[in-house]
Amino acid sequence: MSGQAISKLIEWLAGDDCHRADDGGLAEGLGQRLRAHGLPLDRLTLHLRTLHPEIFGRSVAWAPSEPVEVREREHGFDRTAGFAGNPIRNAMETGEPVMVRIGASNRPLWVDSDLFRDRGLVEFYIMPLRNADGTAGAASFATTQPSGFTDLHRAAIDRIAPALRNACELRTLRRIEHTLLDTYIGASPARRVLAGGVRRGQVEKLEAALMLCDLRGFTELSNQLSAERVLELLNGYFDQVVPAITQAGGEVIKFMGDAALAFFDLQDPATFCNAALASAFDALKRLQCCSPRGVRLHAGIALHYGQAAYGNIGASQRLDFTLIGTDVNLVSRIQGVCSATGHRLILSERCARLLHPDCSKSIGRHRLRGFPEHATLYVPASHPASKN
């Protein structure tokens, strides 16, 4: 590759077209340009670390005339046989480039991994991509050409490596930013925060179906079991409840110890409430089928339709994105009636009236702590989850 070609490639890596491309677009654009400038490149792979509760990193692989492959690697992948002793890992850990020749008598396990199997690759030149925070990824350049890469080819890769590292780091930081916000505050709040909604007191009125799901008998479990076992049970409980909420279109806005507060903000009030009811049924069904290590998990769920203030509250330097308001307090008090009455699912009158008349039945008027008037409450008319 000429010096002019390398300069153009570096300009592309730093330019707007590359900036707008996703991981696959970056790998494809880079691979095509390297081949067009004479590099005998037959497989390009980007190995990008991330921060994610389930994903260790991702591999992005390109080859001529093939669609780009993106493979998510779960935690624990770095301990598998295919990764142990892999020169890609060595490059990540040492921060030094690695060149590997593959022959008939020298065929390590990692060459037969899902990225490289049956491709006839004979030489790899692996470049570390070390980020400013110390985390490291890598880029692997491989060829089927029997003579491998020349010194000039490897020198060209060395020249573009800093620009490639910067392009990969930018994408990794974007992904981490979205992942961490989605994980810790939820998808909808994350979108608002990233759009600039970060000032204290910056709230909006939200009208939605509200759900509060609380684990029954948590205090007794906490007193009887070790902290590690309690955390395991809590995680198992939320593993059942949260998917039931999100798959019905709801958003978990807050975990409060052993309780999850969620809202359903969809198309119209009846749709909100029907989605919340379906979600509650699903959550209770999932919990009924779940008994981690012999412990049966039970929950009480309250549904209500109302308004809430949705946004940032807290101290100037420590904010929380949450729901507050009278209707949020009301759904909390309704949930408390579940324990007192033995019902697993209770609806407010306003929520019940937005459903089909045959969906619910009254269980009379109940005093709710902090509210001056008794409230008429409802349960599902025939669903088996209505009472323990």
Salt bridges, closest charged atoms under 4 A:
ASP17 OD1 - ARG20 NH2 2.75
ASP23 OD2 - ARG58 NH1 2.81
ASP23 OD2 - ARG175 NH2 2.13
ASP42 OD1 - ARG35 NH1 3.34
GLU66 OE1 - ARG119 NH2 2.80
GLU69 OE2 - ARG43 NH2 2.92
GLU69 OE1 - ARG71 NH2 2.69
GLU69 OE2 - ARG119 NH2 3.71
GLU72 OE2 - ARG58 NH2 2.58
GLU93 OE2 - ARG89 NE 2.93
ASP112 OD1 - ARG107 NH2 3.11
ASP114 OD2 - ARG71 NE 3.63
ASP114 OD2 - ARG73 NH1 2.94
GLU123 OE1 - ARG101 NH1 3.12
GLU123 OE2 - ARG154 NH1 2.91
ASP151 OD1 - ARG154 NH2 2.82
GLU204 OE1 - ARG192 NE 3.09
GLU207 OE2 - ARG350 NH2 3.98
GLU232 OE2 - ARG229 NH1 3.32
GLU232 OE1 - ARG293 NH1 3.04
ASP282 OD2 - ARG286 NE 3.17
ASP320 OD2 - LYS254 NZ 2.35
ASP327 OD1 - HIS304 NE2 2.84
GLU349 OE2 - ARG353 NH2 2.76
ASP358 OD2 - HIS356 ND1 3.70
